[in-house]
Amino acid sequence: MTELSELDTAIRRHSQKNARSTNRAIAEAVHVAASTSLERIRILRERGVIRGYHAEADLRPGPQRAGADRDPHPPTFPREHRSAPRLGPPHPRDRRRLRRLRR
């Protein structure tokens, strides 16, 4: 195991808490410039201290899973002829078209 400085340890800890943190957020959390943070992260990757970033998924079945109280199949509603719903009266141009079609 390689020895890490206090700064490298702080960067590693912050990255482990939230792998999606931006370089700027990490730099602010460990009280260094963004360029310093970026360089230290690059070195930690090269040394193999940081090997990658991953997402943690909850694969437990049924009610034990987080968010299990939500309906997995929310209700769907049939779409109208047009992609956007009609919120008000038709536009005057559409009224003229409708009158022509009705004749």
NORDA-V436007 format. One record per residue. RES is the residue in three letters. SS is DSSP state (h for helix, s for strand, l for the rest). PSI is psi as a letter, one per 20 degrees, with the letter a starting at -180 (999 if undefined). OMEGA is omega in whole degrees, 0 to 359 (999 if undefined). Layout:
res:RES ss:SS psi:PSI omega:OMEGA
res:RES ss:SS psi:PSI omega:OMEGA
This chain:
res:MET ss:l psi:p omega:180
res:THR ss:l psi:q omega:177
res:GLU ss:l psi:p omega:179
res:LEU ss:l psi:q omega:175
res:SER ss:l psi:r omega:178
res:GLU ss:h psi:h omega:179
res:LEU ss:h psi:g omega:179
res:ASP ss:h psi:h omega:179
res:THR ss:h psi:g omega:179
res:ALA ss:h psi:g omega:178
res:ILE ss:h psi:g omega:179
res:ARG ss:h psi:g omega:180
res:ARG ss:h psi:g omega:180
res:HIS ss:h psi:g omega:179
res:SER ss:h psi:h omega:179
res:GLN ss:h psi:h omega:179
res:LYS ss:h psi:g omega:182
res:ASN ss:l psi:n omega:183
res:ALA ss:l psi:i omega:181
res:ARG ss:l psi:j omega:179
res:SER ss:l psi:q omega:176
res:THR ss:l psi:r omega:178
res:ASN ss:h psi:h omega:180
res:ARG ss:h psi:g omega:180
res:ALA ss:h psi:g omega:178
res:ILE ss:h psi:g omega:180
res:ALA ss:h psi:g omega:178
res:GLU ss:h psi:h omega:182
res:ALA ss:h psi:h omega:182
res:VAL ss:h psi:j omega:174
res:HIS ss:l psi:l omega:174
res:VAL ss:l psi:r omega:177
res:ALA ss:l psi:q omega:180
res:ALA ss:h psi:h omega:179
res:SER ss:h psi:h omega:178
res:THR ss:h psi:g omega:179
res:SER ss:h psi:g omega:180
res:LEU ss:h psi:g omega:180
res:GLU ss:h psi:g omega:180
res:ARG ss:h psi:h omega:178
res:ILE ss:h psi:g omega:178
res:ARG ss:h psi:g omega:179
res:ILE ss:h psi:g omega:179
res:LEU ss:h psi:h omega:176
res:ARG ss:h psi:g omega:180
res:GLU ss:h psi:h omega:180
res:ARG ss:h psi:i omega:179
res:GLY ss:l psi:j omega:178
res:VAL ss:l psi:g omega:173
res:ILE ss:l psi:o omega:183
res:ARG ss:l psi:i omega:180
res:GLY ss:l psi:a omega:180
res:TYR ss:l psi:q omega:181
res:HIS ss:l psi:r omega:176
res:ALA ss:l psi:q omega:178
res:GLU ss:l psi:p omega:183
res:ALA ss:l psi:q omega:177
res:ASP ss:l psi:o omega:185
res:LEU ss:l psi:j omega:179
res:ARG ss:l psi:q omega:181
res:PRO ss:l psi:q omega:169
res:GLY ss:h psi:c omega:190
res:PRO ss:h psi:i omega:181
res:GLN ss:h psi:h omega:184
res:ARG ss:l psi:q omega:176
res:ALA ss:l psi:p omega:180
res:GLY ss:l psi:j omega:182
res:ALA ss:l psi:i omega:180
res:ASP ss:l psi:i omega:178
res:ARG ss:l psi:q omega:179
res:ASP ss:l psi:p omega:181
res:PRO ss:l psi:i omega:180
res:HIS ss:l psi:n omega:181
res:PRO ss:l psi:q omega:182
res:PRO ss:l psi:q omega:176
res:THR ss:l psi:q omega:181
res:PHE ss:l psi:q omega:180
res:PRO ss:l psi:q omega:181
res:ARG ss:l psi:q omega:176
res:GLU ss:l psi:r omega:178
res:HIS ss:l psi:g omega:180
res:ARG ss:l psi:r omega:182
res:SER ss:l psi:h omega:180
res:ALA ss:l psi:p omega:180
res:PRO ss:l psi:q omega:178
res:ARG ss:l psi:p omega:183
res:LEU ss:l psi:i omega:184
res:GLY ss:l psi:a omega:179
res:PRO ss:l psi:q omega:181
res:PRO ss:l psi:q omega:177
res:HIS ss:l psi:q omega:181
res:PRO ss:h psi:h omega:178
res:ARG ss:h psi:g omega:178
res:ASP ss:h psi:h omega:178
res:ARG ss:h psi:g omega:179
res:ARG ss:h psi:g omega:179
res:ARG ss:h psi:g omega:180
res:LEU ss:h psi:g omega:179
res:ARG ss:h psi:g omega:179
res:ARG ss:h psi:g omega:181
res:LEU ss:h psi:h omega:182
res:ARG ss:h psi:h omega:182
res:ARG ss:l psi:999 omega:999
